[in-house]
Amino acid sequence: MQIFKRQLKQNLTLIGFSIILAANQAIAATDLVAQESYLKARIKSHEQNTDHTVHMEPVEKSLEFHGIFYGFLPCKDCNGIKSTLSLKQKNNYLLVTQPAKESSKENYEKGKYTWDEENNIVVLTPRNASIIHKYLIKDEETLILLNSDGTKMTEGNPDSYTMRRSDTVKAREVHIH
Protein backbone atom coordinates (compact mmCIF):
# COMPACT_ATOMS: atom_id res chain seq x y z
CA MET A 1 0.00 0.00 0.00
CA GLN A 2 2.83 2.40 0.84
CA ILE A 3 4.53 1.66 -2.45
CA PHE A 4 1.27 2.40 -4.24
CA LYS A 5 0.90 5.73 -2.35
CA ARG A 6 4.50 6.68 -3.11
CA GLN A 7 4.07 5.86 -6.81
CA LEU A 8 0.76 7.81 -6.88
CA LYS A 9 2.52 10.80 -5.26
CA GLN A 10 5.29 10.69 -7.85
CA ASN A 11 2.79 10.45 -10.71
CA LEU A 12 0.73 13.36 -9.35
CA THR A 13 3.90 15.44 -8.91
CA LEU A 14 4.96 14.62 -12.47
CA ILE A 15 1.49 15.55 -13.78
CA GLY A 16 1.58 18.82 -11.79
CA PHE A 17 4.97 19.80 -13.21
CA SER A 18 3.76 18.94 -16.73
CA ILE A 19 0.72 21.21 -16.30
CA ILE A 20 2.87 24.08 -14.97
CA LEU A 21 5.39 23.67 -17.80
CA ALA A 22 2.61 23.68 -20.43
CA ALA A 23 1.03 26.79 -18.86
CA ASN A 24 4.39 28.61 -18.86
CA GLN A 25 4.89 27.79 -22.53
CA ALA A 26 1.41 29.17 -23.32
CA ILE A 27 2.12 32.34 -21.35
CA ALA A 28 5.49 32.76 -23.08
CA ALA A 29 3.83 32.34 -26.48
CA THR A 30 1.18 34.93 -25.54
CA ASP A 31 3.89 37.34 -24.34
CA LEU A 32 5.81 36.88 -27.59
CA VAL A 33 2.68 37.71 -29.63
CA ALA A 34 2.07 40.79 -27.45
CA GLN A 35 5.67 41.96 -27.86
CA GLU A 36 5.49 41.56 -31.64
CA SER A 37 2.22 43.49 -31.71
CA TYR A 38 3.71 46.28 -29.57
CA LEU A 39 6.81 46.47 -31.79
CA LYS A 40 4.67 46.75 -34.93
CA ALA A 41 2.63 49.53 -33.29
CA ARG A 42 5.83 51.42 -32.34
CA ILE A 43 7.20 51.14 -35.88
CA LYS A 44 3.92 52.37 -37.34
CA SER A 45 3.77 55.26 -34.87
CA HIS A 46 7.37 56.22 -35.65
CA GLU A 47 6.68 56.19 -39.38
CA GLN A 48 3.68 58.49 -38.88
CA ASN A 49 5.62 60.86 -36.64
CA THR A 50 8.61 61.35 -38.93
CA ASP A 51 6.86 64.20 -40.74
CA HIS A 52 7.87 67.16 -38.58
CA THR A 53 6.48 69.85 -40.87
CA VAL A 54 3.44 69.92 -38.59
CA HIS A 55 5.68 71.40 -35.89
CA MET A 56 7.15 74.09 -38.12
CA GLU A 57 4.13 76.41 -38.09
CA PRO A 58 2.63 77.09 -34.63
CA VAL A 59 -1.12 77.30 -34.36
CA GLU A 60 -0.87 80.79 -32.85
CA LYS A 61 1.73 83.43 -33.66
CA SER A 62 2.23 84.08 -29.93
CA LEU A 63 3.42 80.50 -29.42
CA GLU A 64 6.53 81.12 -31.52
CA PHE A 65 7.38 84.35 -29.70
CA HIS A 66 8.62 83.29 -26.30
CA GLY A 67 11.93 83.50 -24.51
CA ILE A 68 13.75 85.54 -21.89
CA PHE A 69 14.39 89.25 -22.37
CA TYR A 70 16.76 91.45 -20.35
CA GLY A 71 16.87 95.20 -19.95
CA PHE A 72 18.01 98.05 -17.74
CA LEU A 73 15.06 100.43 -17.85
CA PRO A 74 14.94 104.07 -16.72
CA CYS A 75 13.64 104.99 -13.26
CA LYS A 76 12.64 108.35 -11.73
CA ASP A 77 13.60 107.40 -8.16
CA CYS A 78 16.76 105.35 -8.84
CA ASN A 79 19.58 104.77 -11.32
CA GLY A 80 17.54 102.26 -13.29
CA ILE A 81 15.54 99.06 -13.04
CA LYS A 82 17.03 95.68 -13.84
CA SER A 83 14.31 93.77 -15.67
CA THR A 84 13.94 90.17 -16.76
CA LEU A 85 10.86 89.20 -18.73
CA SER A 86 10.23 85.52 -19.37
CA LEU A 87 7.55 84.87 -21.99
CA LYS A 88 6.67 81.24 -21.50
CA GLN A 89 4.56 78.76 -23.38
CA LYS A 90 0.79 78.69 -22.87
CA ASN A 91 0.93 82.52 -22.79
CA ASN A 92 2.29 82.73 -19.23
CA TYR A 93 4.90 85.28 -18.23
CA LEU A 94 7.15 86.16 -15.32
CA LEU A 95 8.47 89.70 -14.93
CA VAL A 96 11.24 90.23 -12.39
CA THR A 97 12.28 93.81 -11.62
CA GLN A 98 14.84 95.22 -9.22
CA PRO A 99 15.59 98.91 -8.71
CA ALA A 100 19.30 99.67 -8.96
CA LYS A 101 19.84 100.90 -5.44
CA GLU A 102 21.48 99.46 -2.38
CA SER A 103 19.80 96.37 -0.91
CA SER A 104 16.67 96.60 -3.03
CA LYS A 105 14.60 93.47 -3.29
CA GLU A 106 13.31 91.88 -6.47
CA ASN A 107 9.67 92.22 -7.42
CA TYR A 108 7.95 89.28 -9.11
CA GLU A 109 4.90 89.57 -11.30
CA LYS A 110 3.16 86.64 -12.97
CA GLY A 111 0.31 86.61 -15.41
CA LYS A 112 -0.78 86.01 -18.97
CA TYR A 113 0.36 87.71 -22.12
CA THR A 114 -1.52 88.26 -25.35
CA TRP A 115 -0.23 88.93 -28.79
CA ASP A 116 -1.60 91.77 -30.91
CA GLU A 117 -0.29 90.69 -34.32
CA GLU A 118 -1.81 93.65 -36.14
CA ASN A 119 0.05 96.24 -34.01
CA ASN A 120 3.05 94.01 -33.13
CA ILE A 121 2.47 94.43 -29.41
CA VAL A 122 2.74 92.02 -26.49
CA VAL A 123 0.33 92.88 -23.65
CA LEU A 124 1.15 91.58 -20.15
CA THR A 125 -1.86 91.15 -17.89
CA PRO A 126 -0.81 90.43 -14.28
CA ARG A 127 -2.73 88.06 -12.03
CA ASN A 128 -3.17 90.74 -9.38
CA ALA A 129 -4.99 93.42 -11.43
CA SER A 130 -2.14 95.94 -11.20
CA ILE A 131 -0.70 97.87 -14.15
CA ILE A 132 -0.89 96.26 -17.60
CA HIS A 133 2.45 96.41 -19.44
CA LYS A 134 2.76 96.75 -23.20
CA TYR A 135 5.82 96.06 -25.31
CA LEU A 136 6.34 96.84 -28.97
CA ILE A 137 7.96 93.98 -30.84
CA LYS A 138 10.70 95.66 -32.86
CA ASP A 139 11.99 92.31 -34.14
CA GLU A 140 12.36 88.75 -32.83
CA GLU A 141 15.19 89.86 -30.54
CA THR A 142 13.93 93.19 -29.22
CA LEU A 143 11.01 94.47 -27.15
CA ILE A 144 10.41 98.15 -26.42
CA LEU A 145 8.44 99.17 -23.32
CA LEU A 146 5.41 101.33 -24.13
CA ASN A 147 3.14 103.56 -22.06
CA SER A 148 -0.02 101.91 -20.73
CA ASP A 149 -1.99 103.46 -23.61
CA GLY A 150 0.34 101.80 -26.14
CA THR A 151 2.30 104.89 -27.17
CA LYS A 152 6.09 105.12 -27.18
CA MET A 153 7.85 106.56 -24.13
CA THR A 154 8.83 110.18 -24.64
CA GLU A 155 11.03 110.77 -21.59
CA GLY A 156 14.77 110.26 -21.99
CA ASN A 157 16.45 108.18 -24.63
CA PRO A 158 14.01 105.90 -26.48
CA ASP A 159 16.66 103.14 -26.67
CA SER A 160 16.77 102.98 -22.88
CA TYR A 161 13.33 101.28 -22.86
CA THR A 162 14.64 98.33 -24.87
CA MET A 163 14.79 94.72 -23.72
CA ARG A 164 16.79 92.15 -25.66
CA ARG A 165 16.32 88.41 -25.97
CA SER A 166 18.78 86.49 -23.76
CA ASP A 167 20.37 84.50 -26.57
CA THR A 168 21.35 87.72 -28.39
CA VAL A 169 22.88 89.56 -25.41
CA LYS A 170 26.64 88.96 -25.23
CA ALA A 171 27.41 90.55 -21.86
CA ARG A 172 24.51 90.78 -19.45
CA GLU A 173 24.48 93.46 -16.84
CA VAL A 174 21.24 92.15 -15.39
CA HIS A 175 20.23 89.24 -13.22
CA ILE A 176 19.18 85.80 -14.45
CA HIS A 177 16.15 83.78 -13.29
C-alpha atoms as one frame of an Amber mdcrd trajectory, in Angstrom:
protein
   0.000   0.000   0.000   2.829   2.403   0.838   4.530   1.661  -2.455   1.271
   2.398  -4.243   0.896   5.727  -2.355   4.497   6.681  -3.107   4.068   5.861
  -6.810   0.761   7.806  -6.884   2.524  10.802  -5.264   5.294  10.688  -7.848
   2.792  10.449 -10.705   0.733  13.365  -9.354   3.903  15.436  -8.913   4.958
  14.621 -12.469   1.493  15.554 -13.779   1.582  18.820 -11.786   4.973  19.803
 -13.211   3.756  18.938 -16.727   0.723  21.210 -16.296   2.871  24.080 -14.974
   5.386  23.667 -17.802   2.605  23.678 -20.426   1.034  26.788 -18.856   4.395
  28.608 -18.855   4.888  27.789 -22.532   1.410  29.174 -23.321   2.122  32.343
 -21.350   5.492  32.760 -23.082   3.833  32.340 -26.478   1.181  34.925 -25.541
   3.894  37.340 -24.342   5.808  36.880 -27.587   2.685  37.710 -29.628   2.065
  40.788 -27.449   5.674  41.965 -27.858   5.488  41.562 -31.636   2.225  43.492
 -31.715   3.710  46.276 -29.571   6.814  46.469 -31.785   4.665  46.749 -34.927
   2.631  49.532 -33.294   5.835  51.420 -32.342   7.201  51.143 -35.881   3.919
  52.373 -37.345   3.775  55.255 -34.867   7.373  56.225 -35.645   6.675  56.189
 -39.382   3.683  58.490 -38.885   5.618  60.865 -36.644   8.612  61.354 -38.926
   6.864  64.199 -40.738   7.869  67.162 -38.576   6.482  69.846 -40.873   3.439
  69.918 -38.592   5.680  71.400 -35.885   7.148  74.091 -38.124   4.130  76.412
 -38.086   2.632  77.094 -34.632  -1.118  77.304 -34.364  -0.870  80.785 -32.855
   1.732  83.432 -33.662   2.226  84.077 -29.930   3.415  80.504 -29.416   6.532
  81.123 -31.521   7.381  84.351 -29.697   8.625  83.295 -26.298  11.926  83.504
 -24.509  13.746  85.544 -21.892  14.387  89.254 -22.366  16.757  91.451 -20.355
  16.868  95.203 -19.947  18.005  98.050 -17.737  15.055 100.428 -17.846  14.940
 104.068 -16.721  13.637 104.991 -13.262  12.636 108.350 -11.733  13.602 107.399
  -8.160  16.764 105.354  -8.841  19.578 104.774 -11.317  17.537 102.261 -13.293
  15.541  99.061 -13.039  17.030  95.683 -13.845  14.309  93.771 -15.670  13.935
  90.175 -16.761  10.863  89.196 -18.733  10.228  85.521 -19.375   7.545  84.868
 -21.990   6.672  81.236 -21.496   4.558  78.764 -23.378   0.793  78.693 -22.866
   0.929  82.524 -22.790   2.288  82.734 -19.234   4.898  85.284 -18.233   7.146
  86.157 -15.322   8.468  89.696 -14.932  11.244  90.230 -12.387  12.278  93.812
 -11.620  14.841  95.216  -9.221  15.587  98.905  -8.711  19.298  99.671  -8.957
  19.836 100.905  -5.435  21.481  99.459  -2.375  19.797  96.370  -0.914  16.667
  96.603  -3.027  14.601  93.469  -3.292  13.310  91.882  -6.469   9.670  92.218
  -7.417   7.954  89.282  -9.110   4.905  89.571 -11.300   3.160  86.645 -12.968
   0.314  86.606 -15.406  -0.780  86.007 -18.968   0.363  87.705 -22.123  -1.521
  88.263 -25.354  -0.226  88.927 -28.793  -1.597  91.768 -30.912  -0.293  90.687
 -34.322  -1.814  93.654 -36.135   0.049  96.239 -34.011   3.051  94.006 -33.133
   2.469  94.432 -29.407   2.735  92.018 -26.487   0.331  92.878 -23.646   1.153
  91.576 -20.153  -1.858  91.153 -17.886  -0.811  90.427 -14.284  -2.733  88.062
 -12.030  -3.172  90.744  -9.382  -4.994  93.424 -11.429  -2.139  95.944 -11.205
  -0.700  97.870 -14.151  -0.891  96.263 -17.595   2.449  96.409 -19.439   2.759
  96.750 -23.201   5.823  96.055 -25.314   6.335  96.842 -28.974   7.961  93.984
 -30.841  10.695  95.657 -32.865  11.990  92.306 -34.143  12.356  88.748 -32.828
  15.187  89.857 -30.543  13.931  93.191 -29.217  11.012  94.469 -27.146  10.408
  98.155 -26.419   8.440  99.167 -23.317   5.412 101.333 -24.132   3.136 103.556
 -22.063  -0.024 101.907 -20.733  -1.991 103.457 -23.614   0.344 101.795 -26.141
   2.301 104.895 -27.173   6.091 105.125 -27.179   7.852 106.561 -24.135   8.831
 110.182 -24.639  11.027 110.765 -21.587  14.767 110.259 -21.987  16.450 108.180
 -24.633  14.011 105.900 -26.483  16.661 103.143 -26.671  16.768 102.978 -22.878
  13.326 101.284 -22.859  14.638  98.332 -24.871  14.791  94.722 -23.719  16.790
  92.147 -25.660  16.324  88.407 -25.970  18.776  86.488 -23.762  20.373  84.503
 -26.566  21.351  87.721 -28.387  22.883  89.556 -25.408  26.644  88.959 -25.225
  27.407  90.549 -21.863  24.507  90.783 -19.455  24.480  93.459 -16.838  21.242
  92.154 -15.388  20.233  89.238 -13.217  19.180  85.801 -14.446  16.146  83.780
 -13.285
